[in-house]
Amino acid sequence: MIRLPRRPLFWSLLPMLTGFASDGWSVAPSESQVKVAYLYQFTKFVTWPDDAFPHANAPFGLCILGDASQLPLFAPLRKKSVQGHPIDIRFPEGTETLHACHLLYITWNEGRRIPELLEAVRDKPVLTIADDPDFNALGGMIRFLRFKEHLRFSIRTEPAQRAGLTIHATLLEVSHGTR
C-alpha cells in the first residue's frame, strides 16, 4: 500500500480534487488517484503564458498518453478549471496534436516513447509529467517517484523555463529534488 505524504498542501486539497469526502474515507486512495490529484495540484502552482491559449475561453488541454481505461479517474477534473480555462481531458494518439496540450502526462506504459514525445513539445508551453526514472534526465519537467513508501515528485526547472512556464516557489519547496 502506498503511504501518502504528510504535507499540509497535499492533504488540504486531495479530497476535493479526487472527489472523495474529506473525512471518513472507507478506503485509502489508490496510487493512480493520488497521481490525478497531484496533476491537478501542479496546475495551481504553474503559470502558463497568455499566448498559450488562443482566446480567453479556450480550454486547458490536459493530455494523458497511455491507458485510456484510466479516464474515470480523471472525471472529477472535468468540472474544474485552470487559470479560468475549463479542463478538457484528452487521450491523444500521436504526436501531431500534442501542441494543443497544456499538461502532458505520460503513463508508465509509454516510457519507450518519451524522447519522441518530449521532442514534439520542446520549448512549447506544455508541462510534461511522467513516472519514468529517466524522465528528468531526458528533458521532462516533473517526474513522479517513490521515496520509501511515499509518492513524491522531482522537478527540473530548465525545460519549464525554456517553454515559458513559471513554476511557483511553493511547488519547488515541496518537491523531492529540484534542479
ChimeraX commands (.cxc) that place a marker at each C-alpha (Angstrom):
marker #1 position 0.00,0.00,0.00 radius 0.5
marker #1 position 1.28,3.46,-0.84 radius 0.5
marker #1 position 1.66,5.88,2.04 radius 0.5
marker #1 position 0.52,9.41,1.39 radius 0.5
marker #1 position 2.62,12.50,2.11 radius 0.5
marker #1 position 2.13,14.33,5.39 radius 0.5
marker #1 position 2.48,17.78,3.88 radius 0.5
marker #1 position -0.46,20.13,4.58 radius 0.5
marker #1 position -0.51,21.39,0.97 radius 0.5
marker #1 position -1.24,17.90,-0.31 radius 0.5
marker #1 position -3.77,16.92,2.34 radius 0.5
marker #1 position -5.71,20.17,2.22 radius 0.5
marker #1 position -6.51,19.74,-1.46 radius 0.5
marker #1 position -6.52,15.99,-2.15 radius 0.5
marker #1 position -10.14,15.31,-1.10 radius 0.5
marker #1 position -11.72,17.99,-3.24 radius 0.5
marker #1 position -9.52,17.13,-6.21 radius 0.5
marker #1 position -10.27,13.44,-6.25 radius 0.5
marker #1 position -13.96,13.74,-5.50 radius 0.5
marker #1 position -13.62,11.92,-2.18 radius 0.5
marker #1 position -15.15,13.24,1.00 radius 0.5
marker #1 position -12.52,14.85,3.16 radius 0.5
marker #1 position -13.39,12.70,6.14 radius 0.5
marker #1 position -14.35,9.10,6.55 radius 0.5
marker #1 position -12.61,7.60,3.53 radius 0.5
marker #1 position -13.57,3.96,3.64 radius 0.5
marker #1 position -10.59,3.01,1.51 radius 0.5
marker #1 position -7.29,4.79,1.05 radius 0.5
marker #1 position -6.98,6.35,-2.41 radius 0.5
marker #1 position -5.09,4.32,-4.98 radius 0.5
marker #1 position -1.75,5.45,-6.33 radius 0.5
marker #1 position -3.49,6.39,-9.59 radius 0.5
marker #1 position -5.99,8.58,-7.72 radius 0.5
marker #1 position -3.15,10.27,-5.87 radius 0.5
marker #1 position -1.38,10.95,-9.18 radius 0.5
marker #1 position -4.53,12.50,-10.66 radius 0.5
marker #1 position -4.79,14.75,-7.60 radius 0.5
marker #1 position -1.15,15.73,-8.00 radius 0.5
marker #1 position -1.64,16.52,-11.69 radius 0.5
marker #1 position -4.40,18.97,-10.88 radius 0.5
marker #1 position -2.48,20.33,-7.91 radius 0.5
marker #1 position 0.50,21.07,-10.14 radius 0.5
marker #1 position -1.68,23.33,-12.30 radius 0.5
marker #1 position -2.31,25.55,-9.27 radius 0.5
marker #1 position 1.40,26.29,-8.97 radius 0.5
marker #1 position 2.39,26.71,-12.61 radius 0.5
marker #1 position 1.64,29.75,-14.74 radius 0.5
marker #1 position 1.22,29.41,-18.48 radius 0.5
marker #1 position 1.95,32.39,-20.74 radius 0.5
marker #1 position -1.09,34.23,-22.09 radius 0.5
marker #1 position -0.26,33.19,-25.64 radius 0.5
marker #1 position -0.57,29.51,-24.63 radius 0.5
marker #1 position -4.32,29.96,-25.08 radius 0.5
marker #1 position -5.75,31.08,-28.43 radius 0.5
marker #1 position -8.56,33.02,-26.70 radius 0.5
marker #1 position -9.84,33.84,-23.21 radius 0.5
marker #1 position -12.34,30.96,-23.15 radius 0.5
marker #1 position -10.05,28.34,-24.68 radius 0.5
marker #1 position -9.96,25.05,-22.80 radius 0.5
marker #1 position -6.98,23.84,-20.82 radius 0.5
marker #1 position -5.75,20.71,-22.59 radius 0.5
marker #1 position -4.93,18.03,-20.03 radius 0.5
marker #1 position -3.50,15.23,-22.13 radius 0.5
marker #1 position -2.82,11.70,-21.00 radius 0.5
marker #1 position -0.71,9.38,-23.11 radius 0.5
marker #1 position -1.25,5.80,-22.15 radius 0.5
marker #1 position -4.09,3.68,-20.90 radius 0.5
marker #1 position -7.44,5.30,-21.80 radius 0.5
marker #1 position -9.16,3.00,-19.29 radius 0.5
marker #1 position -7.93,5.48,-16.67 radius 0.5
marker #1 position -10.44,8.07,-17.90 radius 0.5
marker #1 position -12.89,7.54,-14.98 radius 0.5
marker #1 position -10.14,8.62,-12.57 radius 0.5
marker #1 position -9.98,11.96,-14.36 radius 0.5
marker #1 position -13.76,12.54,-14.39 radius 0.5
marker #1 position -13.75,14.84,-11.30 radius 0.5
marker #1 position -11.37,17.18,-13.13 radius 0.5
marker #1 position -13.91,17.84,-15.91 radius 0.5
marker #1 position -15.70,20.21,-13.52 radius 0.5
marker #1 position -12.51,22.12,-12.68 radius 0.5
marker #1 position -10.66,24.91,-14.42 radius 0.5
marker #1 position -7.09,26.11,-14.66 radius 0.5
marker #1 position -6.41,29.84,-14.68 radius 0.5
marker #1 position -10.04,30.37,-15.73 radius 0.5
marker #1 position -9.89,27.81,-18.55 radius 0.5
marker #1 position -12.18,24.76,-18.36 radius 0.5
marker #1 position -10.28,21.47,-18.36 radius 0.5
marker #1 position -10.57,19.37,-21.49 radius 0.5
marker #1 position -9.24,15.86,-20.86 radius 0.5
marker #1 position -7.70,14.29,-23.95 radius 0.5
marker #1 position -6.06,11.00,-24.85 radius 0.5
marker #1 position -4.09,11.90,-27.99 radius 0.5
marker #1 position -2.98,9.05,-30.21 radius 0.5
marker #1 position 0.07,10.56,-31.91 radius 0.5
marker #1 position 2.46,13.45,-31.56 radius 0.5
marker #1 position 0.82,15.72,-34.14 radius 0.5
marker #1 position -1.78,17.11,-31.68 radius 0.5
marker #1 position 0.42,17.45,-28.60 radius 0.5
marker #1 position 0.95,21.16,-29.27 radius 0.5
marker #1 position -2.68,21.69,-28.12 radius 0.5
marker #1 position -1.88,20.23,-24.69 radius 0.5
marker #1 position -1.05,22.41,-21.70 radius 0.5
marker #1 position -0.23,19.48,-19.43 radius 0.5
marker #1 position 1.05,16.20,-20.83 radius 0.5
marker #1 position 1.10,13.19,-18.52 radius 0.5
marker #1 position 2.97,10.21,-19.94 radius 0.5
marker #1 position 1.98,6.99,-18.19 radius 0.5
marker #1 position 4.45,4.23,-17.39 radius 0.5
marker #1 position 3.47,2.12,-20.42 radius 0.5
marker #1 position 4.54,4.89,-22.82 radius 0.5
marker #1 position 8.07,5.14,-21.41 radius 0.5
marker #1 position 9.82,3.98,-24.56 radius 0.5
marker #1 position 8.32,6.94,-26.48 radius 0.5
marker #1 position 9.46,9.64,-24.05 radius 0.5
marker #1 position 12.25,11.10,-26.23 radius 0.5
marker #1 position 9.88,11.39,-29.22 radius 0.5
marker #1 position 7.09,12.90,-27.10 radius 0.5
marker #1 position 9.36,15.44,-25.41 radius 0.5
marker #1 position 10.76,16.45,-28.78 radius 0.5
marker #1 position 7.22,17.07,-30.06 radius 0.5
marker #1 position 6.56,19.64,-27.30 radius 0.5
marker #1 position 10.07,21.01,-26.81 radius 0.5
marker #1 position 10.01,24.74,-25.99 radius 0.5
marker #1 position 6.19,24.81,-26.18 radius 0.5
marker #1 position 4.15,25.82,-23.11 radius 0.5
marker #1 position 3.36,22.21,-22.19 radius 0.5
marker #1 position 4.01,20.99,-18.64 radius 0.5
marker #1 position 5.42,17.47,-19.03 radius 0.5
marker #1 position 4.99,14.84,-16.31 radius 0.5
marker #1 position 5.85,11.12,-16.18 radius 0.5
marker #1 position 6.76,8.20,-13.94 radius 0.5
marker #1 position 9.82,7.05,-15.86 radius 0.5
marker #1 position 13.07,7.08,-13.82 radius 0.5
marker #1 position 14.96,8.75,-16.70 radius 0.5
marker #1 position 12.30,11.38,-17.39 radius 0.5
marker #1 position 14.08,14.39,-15.91 radius 0.5
marker #1 position 17.39,13.39,-17.50 radius 0.5
marker #1 position 15.63,13.19,-20.88 radius 0.5
marker #1 position 14.31,16.75,-20.53 radius 0.5
marker #1 position 10.99,16.19,-18.74 radius 0.5
marker #1 position 9.77,18.71,-16.19 radius 0.5
marker #1 position 8.12,16.76,-13.35 radius 0.5
marker #1 position 8.76,13.12,-12.52 radius 0.5
marker #1 position 6.78,11.01,-10.09 radius 0.5
marker #1 position 8.99,8.87,-7.90 radius 0.5
marker #1 position 8.70,6.63,-4.89 radius 0.5
marker #1 position 10.63,7.52,-1.80 radius 0.5
marker #1 position 10.33,4.69,0.68 radius 0.5
marker #1 position 6.57,4.10,0.70 radius 0.5
marker #1 position 5.64,7.62,-0.39 radius 0.5
marker #1 position 4.77,9.04,-3.77 radius 0.5
marker #1 position 6.88,12.12,-4.40 radius 0.5
marker #1 position 7.94,14.18,-7.38 radius 0.5
marker #1 position 11.06,15.89,-8.62 radius 0.5
marker #1 position 11.15,18.99,-10.78 radius 0.5
marker #1 position 13.55,20.08,-13.48 radius 0.5
marker #1 position 13.10,23.83,-13.95 radius 0.5
marker #1 position 15.24,24.46,-17.04 radius 0.5
marker #1 position 12.89,22.85,-19.60 radius 0.5
marker #1 position 9.92,24.60,-17.97 radius 0.5
marker #1 position 11.63,27.99,-18.25 radius 0.5
marker #1 position 12.53,27.31,-21.88 radius 0.5
marker #1 position 8.85,26.55,-22.53 radius 0.5
marker #1 position 7.74,29.84,-20.94 radius 0.5
marker #1 position 6.20,28.18,-17.87 radius 0.5
marker #1 position 6.66,29.62,-14.40 radius 0.5
marker #1 position 6.80,27.07,-11.60 radius 0.5
marker #1 position 5.98,28.82,-8.34 radius 0.5
marker #1 position 8.34,28.57,-5.40 radius 0.5
marker #1 position 5.69,26.83,-3.28 radius 0.5
marker #1 position 5.73,23.81,-5.60 radius 0.5
marker #1 position 9.51,23.82,-5.80 radius 0.5
marker #1 position 9.71,23.79,-1.99 radius 0.5
marker #1 position 7.61,20.62,-1.66 radius 0.5
marker #1 position 9.37,18.74,-4.45 radius 0.5
marker #1 position 11.80,15.98,-3.69 radius 0.5
marker #1 position 14.70,17.39,-5.60 radius 0.5
marker #1 position 14.79,20.37,-7.92 radius 0.5
marker #1 position 17.39,21.19,-10.49 radius 0.5
marker link #1:1,2 radius 0.2
marker link #1:2,3 radius 0.2
marker link #1:3,4 radius 0.2
marker link #1:4,5 radius 0.2
marker link #1:5,6 radius 0.2
marker link #1:6,7 radius 0.2
marker link #1:7,8 radius 0.2
marker link #1:8,9 radius 0.2
marker link #1:9,10 radius 0.2
marker link #1:10,11 radius 0.2
marker link #1:11,12 radius 0.2
marker link #1:12,13 radius 0.2
marker link #1:13,14 radius 0.2
marker link #1:14,15 radius 0.2
marker link #1:15,16 radius 0.2
marker link #1:16,17 radius 0.2
marker link #1:17,18 radius 0.2
marker link #1:18,19 radius 0.2
marker link #1:19,20 radius 0.2
marker link #1:20,21 radius 0.2
marker link #1:21,22 radius 0.2
marker link #1:22,23 radius 0.2
marker link #1:23,24 radius 0.2
marker link #1:24,25 radius 0.2
marker link #1:25,26 radius 0.2
marker link #1:26,27 radius 0.2
marker link #1:27,28 radius 0.2
marker link #1:28,29 radius 0.2
marker link #1:29,30 radius 0.2
marker link #1:30,31 radius 0.2
marker link #1:31,32 radius 0.2
marker link #1:32,33 radius 0.2
marker link #1:33,34 radius 0.2
marker link #1:34,35 radius 0.2
marker link #1:35,36 radius 0.2
marker link #1:36,37 radius 0.2
marker link #1:37,38 radius 0.2
marker link #1:38,39 radius 0.2
marker link #1:39,40 radius 0.2
marker link #1:40,41 radius 0.2
marker link #1:41,42 radius 0.2
marker link #1:42,43 radius 0.2
marker link #1:43,44 radius 0.2
marker link #1:44,45 radius 0.2
marker link #1:45,46 radius 0.2
marker link #1:46,47 radius 0.2
marker link #1:47,48 radius 0.2
marker link #1:48,49 radius 0.2
marker link #1:49,50 radius 0.2
marker link #1:50,51 radius 0.2
marker link #1:51,52 radius 0.2
marker link #1:52,53 radius 0.2
marker link #1:53,54 radius 0.2
marker link #1:54,55 radius 0.2
marker link #1:55,56 radius 0.2
marker link #1:56,57 radius 0.2
marker link #1:57,58 radius 0.2
marker link #1:58,59 radius 0.2
marker link #1:59,60 radius 0.2
marker link #1:60,61 radius 0.2
marker link #1:61,62 radius 0.2
marker link #1:62,63 radius 0.2
marker link #1:63,64 radius 0.2
marker link #1:64,65 radius 0.2
marker link #1:65,66 radius 0.2
marker link #1:66,67 radius 0.2
marker link #1:67,68 radius 0.2
marker link #1:68,69 radius 0.2
marker link #1:69,70 radius 0.2
marker link #1:70,71 radius 0.2
marker link #1:71,72 radius 0.2
marker link #1:72,73 radius 0.2
marker link #1:73,74 radius 0.2
marker link #1:74,75 radius 0.2
marker link #1:75,76 radius 0.2
marker link #1:76,77 radius 0.2
marker link #1:77,78 radius 0.2
marker link #1:78,79 radius 0.2
marker link #1:79,80 radius 0.2
marker link #1:80,81 radius 0.2
marker link #1:81,82 radius 0.2
marker link #1:82,83 radius 0.2
marker link #1:83,84 radius 0.2
marker link #1:84,85 radius 0.2
marker link #1:85,86 radius 0.2
marker link #1:86,87 radius 0.2
marker link #1:87,88 radius 0.2
marker link #1:88,89 radius 0.2
marker link #1:89,90 radius 0.2
marker link #1:90,91 radius 0.2
marker link #1:91,92 radius 0.2
marker link #1:92,93 radius 0.2
marker link #1:93,94 radius 0.2
marker link #1:94,95 radius 0.2
marker link #1:95,96 radius 0.2
marker link #1:96,97 radius 0.2
marker link #1:97,98 radius 0.2
marker link #1:98,99 radius 0.2
marker link #1:99,100 radius 0.2
marker link #1:100,101 radius 0.2
marker link #1:101,102 radius 0.2
marker link #1:102,103 radius 0.2
marker link #1:103,104 radius 0.2
marker link #1:104,105 radius 0.2
marker link #1:105,106 radius 0.2
marker link #1:106,107 radius 0.2
marker link #1:107,108 radius 0.2
marker link #1:108,109 radius 0.2
marker link #1:109,110 radius 0.2
marker link #1:110,111 radius 0.2
marker link #1:111,112 radius 0.2
marker link #1:112,113 radius 0.2
marker link #1:113,114 radius 0.2
marker link #1:114,115 radius 0.2
marker link #1:115,116 radius 0.2
marker link #1:116,117 radius 0.2
marker link #1:117,118 radius 0.2
marker link #1:118,119 radius 0.2
marker link #1:119,120 radius 0.2
marker link #1:120,121 radius 0.2
marker link #1:121,122 radius 0.2
marker link #1:122,123 radius 0.2
marker link #1:123,124 radius 0.2
marker link #1:124,125 radius 0.2
marker link #1:125,126 radius 0.2
marker link #1:126,127 radius 0.2
marker link #1:127,128 radius 0.2
marker link #1:128,129 radius 0.2
marker link #1:129,130 radius 0.2
marker link #1:130,131 radius 0.2
marker link #1:131,132 radius 0.2
marker link #1:132,133 radius 0.2
marker link #1:133,134 radius 0.2
marker link #1:134,135 radius 0.2
marker link #1:135,136 radius 0.2
marker link #1:136,137 radius 0.2
marker link #1:137,138 radius 0.2
marker link #1:138,139 radius 0.2
marker link #1:139,140 radius 0.2
marker link #1:140,141 radius 0.2
marker link #1:141,142 radius 0.2
marker link #1:142,143 radius 0.2
marker link #1:143,144 radius 0.2
marker link #1:144,145 radius 0.2
marker link #1:145,146 radius 0.2
marker link #1:146,147 radius 0.2
marker link #1:147,148 radius 0.2
marker link #1:148,149 radius 0.2
marker link #1:149,150 radius 0.2
marker link #1:150,151 radius 0.2
marker link #1:151,152 radius 0.2
marker link #1:152,153 radius 0.2
marker link #1:153,154 radius 0.2
marker link #1:154,155 radius 0.2
marker link #1:155,156 radius 0.2
marker link #1:156,157 radius 0.2
marker link #1:157,158 radius 0.2
marker link #1:158,159 radius 0.2
marker link #1:159,160 radius 0.2
marker link #1:160,161 radius 0.2
marker link #1:161,162 radius 0.2
marker link #1:162,163 radius 0.2
marker link #1:163,164 radius 0.2
marker link #1:164,165 radius 0.2
marker link #1:165,166 radius 0.2
marker link #1:166,167 radius 0.2
marker link #1:167,168 radius 0.2
marker link #1:168,169 radius 0.2
marker link #1:169,170 radius 0.2
marker link #1:170,171 radius 0.2
marker link #1:171,172 radius 0.2
marker link #1:172,173 radius 0.2
marker link #1:173,174 radius 0.2
marker link #1:174,175 radius 0.2
marker link #1:175,176 radius 0.2
marker link #1:176,177 radius 0.2
marker link #1:177,178 radius 0.2
marker link #1:178,179 radius 0.2
view
